[in-house]
Amino acid sequence: YYGDALISIESEYMIGMVVADCYPCVIVDHQTKTFALIHCGWKSLVQNIIQLTIGQMKLLNENSSMHDFSAWIGPGISARKYLHTPPVLQQLLPKWELFIKPLQTGEYSIDLASYIQKELIQAGIAKDEVISENTCTFTEKDTFFSFTRAKKENDEDGRFFVTVWPTNGQQSYDNL
C-alpha cells in the first residue's frame, strides 16, 4: 500500500515506510492493539493527517479510548535546519502561527516536531504518552539521510526506512 498513513489491526504484521526529513510518527492503541505509522511532512500535516489517522483508528474499533493511546515521533529535520523563503503556506493557517519563525536572513524556520506534538496532544493523547526522538536528520549525517542536506550539498538521493512491529515493541530506522 502507498500513502502518508498506514493503520493495522493485525499485530503479527510489520508496517513500514520510507522518509527523509519528514517525521515518522507511530500511534498505538494499547487496548485494541491497533497501530499506525504516519509520514508527517508539511503537506500531510496541513491536511490534518494526525487527526484523520486517529479518527480512522477509533472507527476501526469501537472500544478505543484515548487513555490507551501513545505516540512516538521519530527523527526528522529540526526547526534550525528546516528553512524556507516566503511565501510559506502554513503562515495562512492560524494553528501554525507558533511554529513558524521569521529569521533575520529573510527565511522562515518551521518547527514540524513541535507542531506534531501539539497535534497529538490536542487529539487526546496524554502529553506523557508522546515520546519524541529529538533527532535531526540534517545534522546527523552519519546516521540519517536528509533530502534537504543532499540538495544543499549536491549529494545522492536516498531515504531511510521506518518499521513498526508491535509484537516486539521496537521501532527502528535504517538508511537505504
MDTraj code that builds the backbone (N, CA, C; nanometers):
import mdtraj as md
import numpy as np

residues = "TYR TYR GLY ASP ALA LEU ILE SER ILE GLU SER GLU TYR MET ILE GLY MET VAL VAL ALA ASP CYS TYR PRO CYS VAL ILE VAL ASP HIS GLN THR LYS THR PHE ALA LEU ILE HIS CYS GLY TRP LYS SER LEU VAL GLN ASN ILE ILE GLN LEU THR ILE GLY GLN MET LYS LEU LEU ASN GLU ASN SER SER MET HIS ASP PHE SER ALA TRP ILE GLY PRO GLY ILE SER ALA ARG LYS TYR LEU HIS THR PRO PRO VAL LEU GLN GLN LEU LEU PRO LYS TRP GLU LEU PHE ILE LYS PRO LEU GLN THR GLY GLU TYR SER ILE ASP LEU ALA SER TYR ILE GLN LYS GLU LEU ILE GLN ALA GLY ILE ALA LYS ASP GLU VAL ILE SER GLU ASN THR CYS THR PHE THR GLU LYS ASP THR PHE PHE SER PHE THR ARG ALA LYS LYS GLU ASN ASP GLU ASP GLY ARG PHE PHE VAL THR VAL TRP PRO THR ASN GLY GLN GLN SER TYR ASP ASN LEU".split()
xyz = np.array([
    [0.0828, -0.1181, 0.0000],
    [0.0000, 0.0000, 0.0000],
    [0.0869, 0.1239, 0.0000],
    [0.0330, 0.2319, -0.0530],
    [0.1041, 0.3588, -0.0562],
    [0.0193, 0.4653, 0.0111],
    [0.0826, 0.5584, 0.0764],
    [0.0100, 0.6679, 0.1388],
    [0.0914, 0.7306, 0.2492],
    [0.0359, 0.8352, 0.3078],
    [0.1031, 0.9041, 0.4177],
    [0.0685, 0.8455, 0.5533],
    [-0.0238, 0.7496, 0.5571],
    [-0.0570, 0.6839, 0.6843],
    [-0.0957, 0.5394, 0.6574],
    [-0.0440, 0.4523, 0.7418],
    [-0.0801, 0.3109, 0.7392],
    [-0.1349, 0.2749, 0.8763],
    [-0.2459, 0.2007, 0.8778],
    [-0.3063, 0.1564, 1.0031],
    [-0.3198, 0.0053, 0.9968],
    [-0.2898, -0.0599, 1.1085],
    [-0.3041, -0.2049, 1.1135],
    [-0.3773, -0.2470, 1.2405],
    [-0.4613, -0.3477, 1.2246],
    [-0.5258, -0.4112, 1.3400],
    [-0.4685, -0.5512, 1.3599],
    [-0.3675, -0.5835, 1.2800],
    [-0.3045, -0.7166, 1.2820],
    [-0.1672, -0.7048, 1.3472],
    [-0.1569, -0.7366, 1.4755],
    [-0.0312, -0.7151, 1.5476],
    [0.0802, -0.8109, 1.5068],
    [0.0493, -0.9144, 1.4295],
    [0.1563, -1.0048, 1.3877],
    [0.2256, -0.9562, 1.2597],
    [0.1777, -0.8449, 1.2025],
    [0.2380, -0.7907, 1.0819],
    [0.3167, -0.6641, 1.1110],
    [0.4192, -0.6428, 1.0297],
    [0.5011, -0.5242, 1.0372],
    [0.4531, -0.4270, 0.9300],
    [0.4548, -0.2973, 0.9610],
    [0.4302, -0.1970, 0.8589],
    [0.5518, -0.1061, 0.8529],
    [0.5734, -0.0434, 0.7399],
    [0.6888, 0.0438, 0.7258],
    [0.6699, 0.1440, 0.6146],
    [0.7554, 0.2446, 0.6148],
    [0.7550, 0.3445, 0.5084],
    [0.8911, 0.4126, 0.5028],
    [0.9169, 0.4749, 0.3891],
    [1.0414, 0.5486, 0.3728],
    [1.0175, 0.6963, 0.4036],
    [1.1159, 0.7581, 0.4663],
    [1.1119, 0.9008, 0.4979],
    [1.2514, 0.9581, 0.4754],
    [1.2602, 1.0892, 0.4722],
    [1.3904, 1.1545, 0.4582],
    [1.4042, 1.2616, 0.5666],
    [1.3391, 1.3752, 0.5492],
    [1.3408, 1.4800, 0.6518],
    [1.2072, 1.4898, 0.7242],
    [1.1034, 1.4367, 0.6648],
    [0.9720, 1.4360, 0.7292],
    [0.9764, 1.3402, 0.8478],
    [0.8898, 1.3648, 0.9430],
    [0.8908, 1.2866, 1.0660],
    [0.8027, 1.1629, 1.0558],
    [0.8563, 1.0456, 1.0895],
    [0.7681, 0.9304, 1.1068],
    [0.7026, 0.9414, 1.2442],
    [0.5777, 0.9046, 1.2516],
    [0.5063, 0.9084, 1.3787],
    [0.4304, 0.7779, 1.3944],
    [0.4506, 0.7127, 1.5066],
    [0.3819, 0.5878, 1.5374],
    [0.2777, 0.6174, 1.6442],
    [0.1557, 0.5711, 1.6202],
    [0.0483, 0.5851, 1.7188],
    [-0.0012, 0.4449, 1.7510],
    [-0.0145, 0.4163, 1.8804],
    [-0.0568, 0.2832, 1.9247],
    [-0.1755, 0.2967, 2.0196],
    [-0.2764, 0.2132, 1.9957],
    [-0.3864, 0.1958, 2.0905],
    [-0.3559, 0.0650, 2.1633],
    [-0.3077, 0.0751, 2.2844],
    [-0.2612, -0.0428, 2.3580],
    [-0.3740, -0.1388, 2.3950],
    [-0.4939, -0.0882, 2.4101],
    [-0.6073, -0.1729, 2.4455],
    [-0.6510, -0.2612, 2.3279],
    [-0.6635, -0.1997, 2.2101],
    [-0.7152, -0.2737, 2.0940],
    [-0.6037, -0.3304, 2.0064],
    [-0.4795, -0.2920, 2.0336],
    [-0.3621, -0.3356, 1.9576],
    [-0.3615, -0.2793, 1.8151],
    [-0.4402, -0.1769, 1.7909],
    [-0.4379, -0.1072, 1.6627],
    [-0.3179, -0.0137, 1.6639],
    [-0.2481, -0.0044, 1.5511],
    [-0.1332, 0.0853, 1.5444],
    [-0.1243, 0.1488, 1.4074],
    [-0.0582, 0.2648, 1.4029],
    [-0.0468, 0.3399, 1.2780],
    [0.0936, 0.3956, 1.2644],
    [0.1337, 0.4128, 1.1404],
    [0.2595, 0.4786, 1.1065],
    [0.2245, 0.5918, 1.0104],
    [0.2644, 0.7134, 1.0468],
    [0.2285, 0.8316, 0.9682],
    [0.3546, 0.9000, 0.9171],
    [0.3514, 0.9419, 0.7927],
    [0.4555, 1.0233, 0.7306],
    [0.4137, 1.1686, 0.7520],
    [0.4786, 1.2357, 0.8486],
    [0.4400, 1.3723, 0.8858],
    [0.5292, 1.4746, 0.8179],
    [0.4940, 1.5077, 0.6966],
    [0.5571, 1.6172, 0.6240],
    [0.4642, 1.7368, 0.6256],
    [0.5106, 1.8481, 0.5755],
    [0.4276, 1.9680, 0.5845],
    [0.2972, 1.9521, 0.5083],
    [0.2989, 1.8844, 0.3948],
    [0.1756, 1.8697, 0.3162],
    [0.0724, 1.7845, 0.3899],
    [0.1159, 1.6703, 0.4431],
    [0.0205, 1.5842, 0.5134],
    [-0.0267, 1.6494, 0.6429],
    [0.0601, 1.7240, 0.7096],
    [0.0200, 1.7914, 0.8334],
    [-0.0823, 1.9018, 0.8065],
    [-0.0646, 1.9753, 0.6971],
    [-0.1612, 2.0785, 0.6600],
    [-0.2980, 2.0148, 0.6323],
    [-0.2969, 1.8907, 0.5858],
    [-0.4215, 1.8195, 0.5547],
    [-0.4752, 1.7404, 0.6753],
    [-0.4215, 1.7676, 0.7941],
    [-0.4699, 1.7087, 0.9202],
    [-0.4532, 1.5577, 0.9279],
    [-0.3396, 1.5072, 0.8814],
    [-0.3155, 1.3630, 0.8779],
    [-0.3227, 1.2976, 1.0157],
    [-0.2785, 1.3667, 1.1191],
    [-0.2794, 1.3071, 1.2535],
    [-0.4224, 1.2857, 1.3026],
    [-0.5054, 1.3898, 1.2931],
    [-0.6443, 1.3766, 1.3372],
    [-0.7191, 1.2734, 1.2537],
    [-0.6953, 1.2737, 1.1229],
    [-0.7632, 1.1780, 1.0351],
    [-0.7230, 1.0344, 1.0686],
    [-0.5959, 1.0126, 1.0956],
    [-0.5481, 0.8776, 1.1282],
    [-0.6067, 0.8290, 1.2606],
    [-0.6020, 0.9142, 1.3617],
    [-0.6597, 0.8761, 1.4914],
    [-0.8094, 0.8504, 1.4770],
    [-0.8771, 0.9326, 1.4000],
    [-1.0198, 0.9116, 1.3757],
    [-1.0471, 0.7766, 1.3105],
    [-0.9651, 0.7386, 1.2142],
    [-0.9804, 0.6081, 1.1489],
    [-0.9515, 0.4935, 1.2461],
    [-0.8496, 0.5112, 1.3300],
    [-0.8177, 0.4083, 1.4290],
    [-0.9356, 0.3853, 1.5222],
    [-0.9998, 0.4931, 1.5637],
    [-1.1144, 0.4811, 1.6543],
    [-1.2347, 0.4192, 1.5828],
    [-1.2501, 0.4468, 1.4541],
    [-1.3591, 0.3865, 1.3770],
    [-1.3396, 0.2359, 1.3610],
    [-1.2134, 0.1934, 1.3521],
    [-1.1849, 0.0512, 1.3345],
    [-1.2190, -0.0307, 1.4577],
    [-1.2204, 0.0342, 1.5717],
    [-1.2502, -0.0398, 1.6941],
    [-1.3294, 0.0493, 1.7896],
    [-1.4549, 0.0172, 1.8094],
    [-1.5418, 0.0993, 1.8929],
    [-1.4996, 0.1006, 2.0395],
    [-1.4109, 0.0119, 2.0799],
    [-1.3641, 0.0085, 2.2190],
    [-1.2447, 0.0999, 2.2440],
    [-1.2048, 0.1760, 2.1429],
    [-1.0912, 0.2662, 2.1581],
    [-1.1195, 0.3764, 2.2589],
    [-1.0195, 0.4041, 2.3404],
    [-1.0252, 0.5157, 2.4343],
    [-0.8913, 0.5886, 2.4247],
    [-0.8955, 0.7182, 2.4164],
    [-0.7712, 0.7953, 2.4033],
    [-0.6781, 0.7735, 2.5224],
    [-0.7296, 0.7263, 2.6335],
    [-0.6448, 0.6968, 2.7501],
    [-0.5483, 0.5815, 2.7215],
    [-0.5784, 0.5024, 2.6202],
    [-0.4955, 0.3863, 2.5865],
    [-0.3977, 0.4151, 2.4723],
    [-0.3944, 0.5378, 2.4238],
    [-0.3103, 0.5724, 2.3099],
    [-0.1747, 0.6257, 2.3563],
    [-0.0736, 0.5968, 2.2769],
    [0.0575, 0.6589, 2.2947],
    [0.1135, 0.6866, 2.1565],
    [0.2172, 0.7703, 2.1511],
    [0.2762, 0.8065, 2.0216],
    [0.4269, 0.8225, 2.0338],
    [0.4931, 0.7947, 1.9248],
    [0.6380, 0.8125, 1.9120],
    [0.6630, 0.8980, 1.7887],
    [0.7396, 1.0060, 1.8069],
    [0.7791, 1.0927, 1.6956],
    [0.9248, 1.0618, 1.6660],
    [0.9511, 1.0117, 1.5482],
    [1.0857, 0.9708, 1.5109],
    [1.1736, 1.0880, 1.4692],
    [1.2886, 1.0580, 1.4114],
    [1.3807, 1.1631, 1.3677],
    [1.3286, 1.2357, 1.2442],
    [1.3604, 1.3627, 1.2364],
    [1.3227, 1.4457, 1.1221],
    [1.4045, 1.5728, 1.1242],
    [1.3812, 1.6584, 1.0278],
    [1.4606, 1.7815, 1.0192],
    [1.4171, 1.8809, 1.1272],
    [1.5144, 1.9349, 1.1986],
    [1.4852, 2.0277, 1.3085],
    [1.4472, 2.1651, 1.2541],
    [1.3831, 2.2441, 1.3389],
    [1.3440, 2.3802, 1.3014],
    [1.4662, 2.4637, 1.2639],
    [1.5772, 2.4351, 1.3265],
    [1.7008, 2.5096, 1.2984],
    [1.7491, 2.4884, 1.1544],
    [1.7139, 2.3743, 1.0958],
    [1.7600, 2.3422, 0.9602],
    [1.6479, 2.3421, 0.8566],
    [1.5227, 2.3492, 0.9015],
    [1.4099, 2.3485, 0.8086],
    [1.3721, 2.4929, 0.7784],
    [1.4397, 2.5500, 0.6801],
    [1.4277, 2.6919, 0.6484],
    [1.3635, 2.7094, 0.5105],
    [1.2733, 2.8063, 0.5021],
    [1.2039, 2.8337, 0.3765],
    [1.2019, 2.9827, 0.3497],
    [1.2038, 3.0169, 0.2209],
    [1.1860, 3.1560, 0.1814],
    [1.0372, 3.1784, 0.1568],
    [0.9913, 3.3014, 0.1758],
    [0.8486, 3.3294, 0.1566],
    [0.8077, 3.3005, 0.0110],
    [0.6829, 3.2702, -0.0123],
    [0.5755, 3.2578, 0.0853],
    [0.5745, 3.1182, 0.1485],
    [0.5349, 3.1128, 0.2723],
    [0.5223, 2.9869, 0.3446],
    [0.3720, 2.9628, 0.3638],
    [0.3197, 2.8588, 0.2995],
    [0.1772, 2.8296, 0.3005],
    [0.1186, 2.8250, 0.4409],
    [0.1907, 2.7622, 0.5345],
    [0.1381, 2.7454, 0.6701],
    [0.1119, 2.8783, 0.7401],
    [0.1769, 2.9868, 0.6950],
    [0.1555, 3.1182, 0.7565],
    [0.0102, 3.1611, 0.7467],
    [-0.0609, 3.1098, 0.6488],
    [-0.2007, 3.1460, 0.6289],
    [-0.2942, 3.0739, 0.7262],
    [-0.2416, 2.9751, 0.7971],
    [-0.3231, 2.8933, 0.8867],
    [-0.2924, 2.9293, 1.0316],
    [-0.3914, 2.9809, 1.1046],
    [-0.3677, 3.0266, 1.2426],
    [-0.3058, 2.9206, 1.3342],
    [-0.3392, 2.7927, 1.3168],
    [-0.2861, 2.6919, 1.4090],
    [-0.1370, 2.6651, 1.3887],
    [-0.0791, 2.7192, 1.2833],
    [0.0651, 2.7050, 1.2587],
    [0.1451, 2.8243, 1.3121],
    [0.0774, 2.9290, 1.3533],
    [0.1422, 3.0548, 1.3897],
    [0.2598, 3.0398, 1.4862],
    [0.2450, 2.9581, 1.5901],
    [0.3512, 2.9421, 1.6903],
    [0.4711, 2.8622, 1.6398],
    [0.4581, 2.7990, 1.5245],
    [0.5604, 2.7057, 1.4775],
    [0.6397, 2.7568, 1.3572],
    [0.6131, 2.8810, 1.3175],
    [0.6852, 2.9438, 1.2066],
    [0.7474, 3.0722, 1.2581],
    [0.8790, 3.0799, 1.2471],
    [0.9511, 3.1963, 1.2984],
    [1.0272, 3.2653, 1.1855],
    [1.0060, 3.3976, 1.1679],
    [1.0862, 3.4709, 1.0698],
    [1.2289, 3.4882, 1.1220],
    [1.3246, 3.4759, 1.0324],
    [1.4655, 3.4922, 1.0687],
    [1.5208, 3.6196, 1.0061],
    [1.6323, 3.6670, 1.0573],
    [1.6942, 3.7888, 1.0045],
    [1.7413, 3.7718, 0.8599],
    [1.7598, 3.6490, 0.8164],
    [1.8048, 3.6205, 0.6796],
    [1.6924, 3.6374, 0.5777],
    [1.5691, 3.6573, 0.6257],
    [1.4542, 3.6646, 0.5361],
    [1.3864, 3.5292, 0.5192],
    [1.4487, 3.4262, 0.5741],
    [1.3902, 3.2926, 0.5678],
    [1.2973, 3.2718, 0.6868],
    [1.2236, 3.1607, 0.6820],
    [1.1370, 3.1214, 0.7917],
    [1.1790, 2.9839, 0.8406],
    [1.1813, 2.9673, 0.9713],
    [1.2095, 2.8392, 1.0346],
    [1.0753, 2.7752, 1.0696],
    [1.0596, 2.6471, 1.0317],
    [0.9354, 2.5765, 1.0599],
    [0.9654, 2.4605, 1.1539],
    [0.8951, 2.4571, 1.2659],
    [0.9165, 2.3558, 1.3690],
    [0.8110, 2.2457, 1.3569],
    [0.8374, 2.1497, 1.2686],
    [0.7431, 2.0400, 1.2461],
    [0.7271, 1.9523, 1.3699],
    [0.8371, 1.9228, 1.4386],
    [0.8315, 1.8323, 1.5542],
    [0.7381, 1.8865, 1.6622],
    [0.7496, 2.0138, 1.6944],
    [0.6624, 2.0725, 1.7969],
    [0.5182, 2.0774, 1.7496],
    [0.4981, 2.1026, 1.6202],
    [0.3629, 2.1028, 1.5654],
    [0.2999, 1.9633, 1.5774],
    [0.3764, 1.8612, 1.5441],
    [0.3270, 1.7229, 1.5531],
    [0.2895, 1.6903, 1.6976],
    [0.3764, 1.7266, 1.7908],
    [0.3491, 1.7009, 1.9320],
    [0.2203, 1.7701, 1.9768],
    [0.2023, 1.8946, 1.9360],
    [0.0804, 1.9682, 1.9705],
    [-0.0427, 1.8988, 1.9131],
    [-0.0348, 1.8532, 1.7901],
    [-0.1481, 1.7871, 1.7255],
    [-0.1842, 1.6561, 1.7961],
    [-0.0831, 1.5805, 1.8364],
    [-0.1085, 1.4548, 1.9079],
    [-0.1775, 1.4800, 2.0420],
    [-0.1301, 1.5795, 2.1134],
    [-0.1877, 1.6128, 2.2439],
    [-0.3294, 1.6682, 2.2262],
    [-0.3494, 1.7543, 2.1278],
    [-0.4836, 1.8082, 2.1036],
    [-0.5813, 1.6998, 2.0585],
    [-0.5302, 1.5947, 1.9968],
    [-0.6161, 1.4840, 1.9542],
    [-0.6584, 1.3978, 2.0732],
    [-0.5924, 1.4172, 2.1880],
    [-0.6334, 1.3446, 2.3079],
    [-0.5293, 1.2515, 2.3673],
    [-0.4114, 1.2427, 2.3077],
    [-0.3059, 1.1585, 2.3645],
    [-0.2392, 1.2366, 2.4783],
    [-0.2257, 1.1735, 2.5922],
    [-0.1657, 1.2394, 2.7087],
    [-0.0226, 1.2842, 2.6763],
    [0.0140, 1.4015, 2.7256],
    [0.1469, 1.4581, 2.6983],
    [0.2588, 1.3606, 2.7349],
    [0.2444, 1.2919, 2.8479],
    [0.3494, 1.1988, 2.8900],
    [0.3475, 1.0677, 2.8104],
    [0.2514, 1.0536, 2.7207],
    [0.2460, 0.9363, 2.6327],
    [0.2957, 0.9688, 2.4920],
    [0.3492, 1.0894, 2.4738],
    [0.4071, 1.1309, 2.3454],
    [0.5578, 1.1382, 2.3632],
    [0.6278, 1.0495, 2.2959],
    [0.7733, 1.0423, 2.3058],
    [0.8338, 1.0926, 2.1752],
    [0.9302, 1.1818, 2.1868],
    [0.9947, 1.2373, 2.0680],
    [1.1437, 1.2049, 2.0696],
    [1.1933, 1.1623, 1.9543],
    [1.3364, 1.1315, 1.9411],
    [1.4240, 1.2552, 1.9549],
    [1.3720, 1.3710, 1.9118],
    [1.4505, 1.4953, 1.9125],
    [1.5843, 1.4773, 1.8412],
    [1.5796, 1.4102, 1.7273],
    [1.6992, 1.3861, 1.6474],
    [1.6806, 1.4499, 1.5111],
    [1.7795, 1.5275, 1.4674],
    [1.7714, 1.5993, 1.3400],
    [1.8387, 1.5188, 1.2289],
    [1.7621, 1.4887, 1.1257],
    [1.8163, 1.4127, 1.0124],
    [1.9217, 1.4927, 0.9366],
    [1.9097, 1.6246, 0.9355],
    [2.0061, 1.7091, 0.8643],
    [2.1430, 1.7061, 0.9318],
    [2.1455, 1.7193, 1.0648],
    [2.2733, 1.7290, 1.1349],
    [2.3366, 1.5935, 1.1655],
    [2.2571, 1.4873, 1.1678],
    [2.3084, 1.3524, 1.1980],
    [2.3454, 1.2795, 1.0690],
    [2.4451, 1.3329, 0.9998],
    [2.4825, 1.2841, 0.8670],
    [2.5253, 1.1375, 0.8666],
    [2.5927, 1.0926, 0.9690],
    [2.6407, 0.9539, 0.9728],
    [2.5298, 0.8530, 1.0026],
    [2.4151, 0.9024, 1.0476],
    [2.3065, 0.8125, 1.0862],
    [2.1886, 0.8177, 0.9901],
    [2.1545, 0.9391, 0.9417],
    [2.0332, 0.9569, 0.8626],
    [2.0597, 1.0247, 0.7299],
    [1.9792, 0.9884, 0.6327],
    [1.9761, 1.0620, 0.5079],
    [1.8909, 1.1859, 0.5293],
    [1.9284, 1.2972, 0.4678],
    [1.8485, 1.4186, 0.4706],
    [1.8328, 1.4693, 0.3277],
    [1.7098, 1.4807, 0.2827],
    [1.6818, 1.5335, 0.1494],
    [1.7323, 1.6769, 0.1381],
    [1.7076, 1.7572, 0.2415],
    [1.7494, 1.8969, 0.2412],
    [1.9018, 1.9082, 0.2364],
    [1.9700, 1.8288, 0.3158],
    [2.1163, 1.8304, 0.3166],
    [2.1710, 1.7840, 0.1823],
    [2.1132, 1.6775, 0.1266],
    [2.1590, 1.6245, -0.0025],
    [2.1437, 1.7295, -0.1124],
    [2.0326, 1.8020, -0.1123],
    [2.0117, 1.9080, -0.2115],
    [2.1156, 2.0181, -0.1948],
    [2.1394, 2.0566, -0.0707],
    [2.2331, 2.1655, -0.0402],
    [2.3765, 2.1275, -0.0782],
    [2.4122, 2.0003, -0.0573],
    [2.5489, 1.9547, -0.0823],
    [2.5648, 1.8820, -0.2155],
    [2.4623, 1.8857, -0.3006],
    [2.4635, 1.8134, -0.4291],
    [2.5041, 1.6677, -0.4105],
    [2.4436, 1.6047, -0.3116],
    [2.4732, 1.4659, -0.2770],
    [2.3698, 1.3739, -0.3410],
    [2.3915, 1.2437, -0.3280],
    [2.2979, 1.1442, -0.3803],
    [2.1648, 1.1506, -0.3074],
    [2.0611, 1.1086, -0.3787],
    [1.9287, 1.0992, -0.3186],
    [1.9191, 0.9699, -0.2385],
    [1.8319, 0.9661, -0.1413],
    [1.8134, 0.8468, -0.0596],
    [1.6985, 0.8661, 0.0377],
    [1.6767, 0.7698, 0.1215],
    [1.5727, 0.7735, 0.2241],
    [1.6137, 0.6784, 0.3360],
    [1.5408, 0.6775, 0.4458],
    [1.5567, 0.5707, 0.5428],
    [1.4211, 0.5081, 0.5672],
    [1.4227, 0.3835, 0.6091],
    [1.3026, 0.3037, 0.6215],
    [1.2672, 0.2885, 0.7686],
    [1.1442, 0.3191, 0.8032],
    [1.0956, 0.3061, 0.9401],
    [0.9967, 0.1905, 0.9435],
    [1.0157, 0.1007, 1.0382],
    [0.9240, -0.0116, 1.0520],
    [0.8627, -0.0125, 1.1913],
    [0.7427, -0.0670, 1.1997],
    [0.6746, -0.0831, 1.3272],
    [0.6256, -0.2267, 1.3333],
    [0.6640, -0.2923, 1.4381],
    [0.6207, -0.4291, 1.4610],
    [0.5849, -0.4383, 1.6081],
    [0.4588, -0.4196, 1.6426],
    [0.4219, -0.4054, 1.7835],
    [0.4445, -0.5289, 1.8691],
    [0.4594, -0.6454, 1.8105],
    [0.4797, -0.7642, 1.8940],
    [0.6154, -0.7622, 1.9621],
    [0.7123, -0.6905, 1.9035],
    [0.8418, -0.6824, 1.9712],
    [0.8632, -0.5469, 2.0389],
    [0.7652, -0.4555, 2.0218],
    [0.7684, -0.3293, 2.0929],
    [0.8808, -0.2354, 2.0547],
    [0.9385, -0.2503, 1.9351],
    [1.0506, -0.1657, 1.8970],
    [1.0225, -0.0951, 1.7664],
    [1.0810, 0.0238, 1.7530],
    [1.0831, 0.0936, 1.6265],
    [1.2290, 0.1001, 1.5843],
    [1.2538, 0.0950, 1.4550],
    [1.3919, 0.1059, 1.4096],
    [1.3955, 0.1892, 1.2823],
    [1.5124, 0.2440, 1.2532],
    [1.5293, 0.3186, 1.1310],
    [1.6656, 0.2835, 1.0732],
    [1.6666, 0.2580, 0.9450],
    [1.7884, 0.2231, 0.8747],
    [1.7966, 0.3054, 0.7467],
    [1.9151, 0.3502, 0.7127],
    [1.9344, 0.4220, 0.5872],
    [1.9209, 0.3284, 0.4693],
    [1.8590, 0.3765, 0.3628],
    [1.8523, 0.2997, 0.2388],
    [1.9572, 0.3503, 0.1436],
])
top = md.Topology()
chain = top.add_chain()
for i, resn in enumerate(residues, 1):
    res = top.add_residue(resn, chain, resSeq=i)
    for name in ("N", "CA", "C"):
        top.add_atom(name, md.element.get_by_symbol(name[0]), res)
traj = md.Trajectory(xyz[None], top)
